Amino acid sequence: MLNRRIIPCLDVRNGRVVKGVNFEGLRDVDDPVALAKYYNDSGADELVFYDITASAEGRPLFADALRAVASQVFIPLTVGGSINTLDDFDRVLKCGADKVSVNSGAIRDPGLVARAARRYGDQCVVLSVDVRRVDGAYRVFARGGRDDTGLDALEWIRRGADNGAGEVVVNSIDTDGVRGGFDLPLLEAVGRAVSIPIIASGGAGKAEDFLDLFQLPCVDAGLAASIFHSREVDIRGLKRYLRQNGVSMRIVEE
């Protein structure tokens, strides 16, 4: 098994990092540039930057904030927010992104993932899917979890993988910000549907949640925000704990 990855996430609104619960009640947390530098120096494997209101507000991603963040990190940087065209891919890559995360844009234009994979390579294309249970089924939501698309989440993820997405971020709205652990049943279902790398997002509250997560062989990475922002969980300490418990981790000492 390859090393598992620990990925902090910057949810950015109006140039500031914010966090909420179940995608709602957003509160101000910190400056994204300062946090990006902190995570770069703290042993994170990668960093994710989401401009979380760009799609809902119908505007381009904040390029200035992205450039400032990219200047502080020397680990892979994934960027998402209002990615609707190949020009949007091109723009964020030129601002310093290594990978581009597409969510609502792929729902509006189902051919976008395939075109981006052909132009930039599948390693550059990340399908991000916001999932919530509706009447016992896993459903895809759009516009930051606001709109139920009616799409079956497992079928949508399978389609994205078939079209060339290099990995998928599975955002569980049901567990987001609750800190009760990752949505393991959802992740197991996704693992049965596709063979591309799966990044789990939503629900981390303590180090043990990551250990539970990585008992699933289908999951390649754990993504979290608030427990890292608040310094409740130190990334190097988390990775040492996981390695001591049999999880393969890349650890760069200070």
ROKOL-934756 format. One record per residue (C-alpha): x, y, z; residue number from 1. Coordinates in Angstrom, 2 decimals, always signed. Layout:
N
X_Y_Z_NUM
...
END
This chain:
254
+0.00_+0.00_+0.00_1
+1.25_+3.46_-0.90_2
+1.60_+6.10_+1.78_3
-1.73_+7.54_+2.85_4
-2.06_+11.31_+2.66_5
-3.14_+13.96_+5.16_6
-4.61_+17.02_+3.44_7
-5.73_+20.22_+5.18_8
-8.33_+22.31_+3.39_9
-8.74_+26.08_+3.13_10
-12.39_+27.01_+2.53_11
-12.09_+30.62_+1.40_12
-14.84_+33.26_+1.27_13
-14.13_+36.93_+0.53_14
-10.42_+36.31_+0.92_15
-10.67_+34.69_+4.38_16
-10.69_+31.08_+5.56_17
-14.09_+30.10_+6.99_18
-15.66_+26.95_+8.44_19
-19.18_+25.79_+9.17_20
-21.27_+22.72_+10.00_21
-23.10_+20.73_+7.31_22
-21.98_+23.43_+4.83_23
-23.87_+26.12_+6.81_24
-23.21_+28.73_+9.53_25
-19.84_+29.81_+8.15_26
-17.54_+31.64_+10.58_27
-14.25_+33.42_+10.06_28
-11.13_+31.42_+10.93_29
-7.90_+32.94_+9.62_30
-5.89_+34.44_+6.79_31
-5.37_+31.87_+3.99_32
-1.78_+32.87_+3.31_33
-0.75_+32.46_+6.95_34
-2.51_+29.10_+7.17_35
-0.98_+27.91_+3.90_36
+2.51_+28.64_+5.19_37
+1.72_+26.91_+8.48_38
+0.54_+23.76_+6.70_39
+3.49_+23.77_+4.33_40
+5.79_+23.79_+7.36_41
+3.71_+21.30_+9.39_42
+4.16_+18.16_+7.33_43
+0.96_+18.20_+5.29_44
+1.16_+16.03_+2.18_45
-0.96_+18.36_+0.06_46
-3.16_+21.43_+0.44_47
-6.62_+22.17_-0.94_48
-7.88_+25.72_-1.64_49
-11.63_+26.09_-2.27_50
-13.22_+29.43_-3.11_51
-16.48_+28.11_-1.70_52
-18.87_+30.86_-2.81_53
-17.51_+31.53_-6.31_54
-19.96_+29.19_-8.06_55
-22.98_+30.29_-6.03_56
-22.12_+33.95_-6.66_57
-21.44_+33.37_-10.35_58
-17.98_+34.94_-10.31_59
-14.43_+33.79_-11.05_60
-12.25_+32.42_-8.30_61
-10.22_+35.04_-6.37_62
-6.95_+34.84_-8.30_63
-5.03_+37.22_-6.04_64
-5.70_+35.13_-2.93_65
-4.73_+31.98_-4.82_66
-1.43_+33.44_-6.04_67
-0.57_+34.54_-2.53_68
-1.31_+31.07_-1.14_69
+0.60_+29.32_-3.94_70
+3.66_+31.43_-3.17_71
+3.81_+29.93_+0.34_72
+3.51_+26.22_-0.42_73
+5.91_+23.69_-1.88_74
+3.54_+20.73_-1.59_75
+0.90_+19.83_-4.20_76
-1.90_+22.41_-4.28_77
-5.42_+21.55_-5.46_78
-7.71_+24.46_-6.28_79
-11.46_+24.63_-6.82_80
-14.25_+27.17_-7.10_81
-16.21_+28.27_-10.19_82
-14.32_+25.92_-12.52_83
-16.65_+25.85_-15.51_84
-14.44_+25.85_-18.62_85
-10.99_+24.85_-19.83_86
-10.06_+28.53_-19.57_87
-10.80_+28.31_-15.84_88
-8.48_+25.30_-15.58_89
-5.81_+27.22_-17.43_90
-6.20_+30.30_-15.25_91
-5.83_+28.55_-11.90_92
-2.94_+26.41_-13.13_93
-1.15_+29.57_-14.17_94
-1.81_+30.99_-10.69_95
+0.14_+28.12_-9.15_96
-2.26_+25.18_-8.78_97
-0.97_+21.66_-9.38_98
-4.43_+20.09_-9.65_99
-7.85_+21.53_-10.41_100
-10.97_+20.46_-8.55_101
-14.23_+20.62_-10.47_102
-17.65_+20.23_-8.87_103
-20.68_+22.27_-9.97_104
-19.01_+23.02_-13.31_105
-18.98_+19.33_-14.18_106
-22.66_+19.05_-13.30_107
-23.49_+21.93_-15.63_108
-21.21_+20.57_-18.37_109
-20.72_+16.79_-18.02_110
-18.11_+16.80_-20.81_111
-15.77_+19.16_-18.95_112
-13.91_+16.43_-17.06_113
-13.12_+14.49_-20.22_114
-11.93_+17.60_-22.11_115
-9.75_+18.70_-19.19_116
-8.24_+15.23_-18.80_117
-7.34_+15.15_-22.49_118
-5.71_+18.59_-22.37_119
-3.97_+18.53_-18.97_120
-3.77_+14.83_-18.08_121
-5.94_+12.92_-15.64_122
-3.45_+13.55_-12.80_123
-4.50_+17.22_-12.95_124
-8.27_+16.66_-12.80_125
-9.96_+16.14_-9.43_126
-13.68_+15.46_-9.31_127
-15.16_+16.90_-6.11_128
-18.61_+15.63_-5.14_129
-20.84_+16.95_-2.35_130
-23.00_+14.05_-1.18_131
-26.01_+13.89_+1.12_132
-28.41_+11.08_+1.92_133
-31.92_+11.66_+0.59_134
-34.52_+8.98_+1.37_135
-31.74_+6.46_+1.91_136
-29.96_+7.19_-1.38_137
-26.69_+9.04_-1.93_138
-27.41_+12.20_-3.89_139
-25.15_+14.82_-5.51_140
-25.63_+18.41_-4.34_141
-24.42_+21.53_-6.14_142
-23.64_+25.17_-5.36_143
-21.91_+24.48_-2.07_144
-24.47_+21.93_-0.92_145
-27.45_+24.19_-1.65_146
-29.11_+22.37_-4.54_147
-30.17_+18.73_-4.81_148
-29.30_+17.79_-8.41_149
-31.23_+14.51_-8.30_150
-28.09_+12.72_-9.53_151
-27.15_+9.41_-7.95_152
-23.78_+10.07_-6.33_153
-22.23_+6.66_-6.98_154
-23.21_+6.71_-10.65_155
-21.94_+10.28_-11.00_156
-18.57_+9.40_-9.46_157
-18.29_+6.31_-11.67_158
-19.00_+8.48_-14.71_159
-16.35_+10.99_-13.68_160
-13.76_+8.24_-13.29_161
-14.66_+6.81_-16.69_162
-14.26_+10.29_-18.22_163
-10.71_+10.68_-16.90_164
-10.83_+12.19_-13.41_165
-7.57_+11.24_-11.71_166
-9.03_+11.20_-8.21_167
-12.26_+12.02_-6.39_168
-12.90_+14.07_-3.27_169
-15.98_+12.72_-1.51_170
-17.47_+15.49_+0.64_171
-20.08_+14.11_+3.03_172
-22.52_+16.91_+3.85_173
-24.08_+14.70_+6.52_174
-20.84_+14.55_+8.54_175
-19.28_+17.91_+7.58_176
-18.11_+19.87_+10.62_177
-19.87_+17.51_+13.04_178
-16.59_+15.90_+14.16_179
-18.15_+12.51_+14.67_180
-15.90_+10.67_+12.24_181
-15.75_+10.21_+8.48_182
-18.72_+8.82_+6.57_183
-17.36_+5.28_+6.29_184
-20.44_+3.63_+4.71_185
-20.46_+6.26_+1.94_186
-16.72_+5.84_+1.34_187
-17.01_+2.05_+1.21_188
-19.76_+2.41_-1.40_189
-17.60_+4.75_-3.49_190
-14.69_+2.32_-3.19_191
-16.84_-0.43_-4.66_192
-17.83_+1.86_-7.55_193
-14.42_+3.15_-8.71_194
-10.74_+2.31_-8.58_195
-9.28_+5.84_-8.72_196
-7.81_+7.41_-5.55_197
-10.46_+8.51_-3.04_198
-9.99_+11.51_-0.75_199
-12.38_+11.47_+2.21_200
-13.75_+14.79_+3.45_201
-16.15_+15.65_+6.25_202
-16.33_+14.52_+9.85_203
-12.81_+14.41_+11.30_204
-12.80_+15.27_+14.99_205
-9.79_+13.47_+16.43_206
-6.75_+11.40_+15.47_207
-8.67_+8.15_+15.95_208
-11.07_+9.14_+13.17_209
-8.19_+9.01_+10.69_210
-7.14_+5.60_+11.98_211
-10.70_+4.35_+11.45_212
-10.71_+5.93_+7.99_213
-7.52_+4.24_+6.87_214
-8.86_+0.83_+7.80_215
-10.70_+1.17_+4.48_216
-8.26_+0.01_+1.79_217
-10.09_+2.07_-0.84_218
-9.29_+5.43_+0.79_219
-6.03_+7.14_-0.16_220
-6.27_+10.39_+1.79_221
-8.08_+12.14_+4.61_222
-9.00_+15.80_+4.22_223
-9.95_+18.03_+7.15_224
-10.16_+21.67_+8.08_225
-11.31_+22.81_+11.51_226
-9.33_+20.36_+13.66_227
-6.16_+21.44_+11.87_228
-7.02_+25.17_+11.81_229
-7.65_+25.15_+15.57_230
-4.38_+23.24_+16.21_231
-6.37_+20.57_+18.09_232
-4.64_+17.98_+15.94_233
-1.02_+18.48_+14.91_234
-0.32_+16.98_+11.49_235
+3.13_+15.57_+12.32_236
+1.80_+14.13_+15.57_237
-1.16_+12.64_+13.72_238
+1.10_+11.00_+11.16_239
+3.35_+9.53_+13.87_240
+0.27_+8.14_+15.64_241
-1.00_+6.59_+12.42_242
+2.38_+5.08_+11.56_243
+2.63_+3.60_+15.06_244
-0.73_+1.95_+14.39_245
+0.30_+0.39_+11.12_246
-0.72_+3.06_+8.60_247
+1.92_+3.86_+5.97_248
+2.76_+7.57_+6.26_249
+5.33_+9.91_+4.79_250
+6.85_+11.91_+7.66_251
+9.29_+14.76_+7.12_252
+10.76_+15.79_+10.44_253
+11.37_+19.43_+11.29_254
END
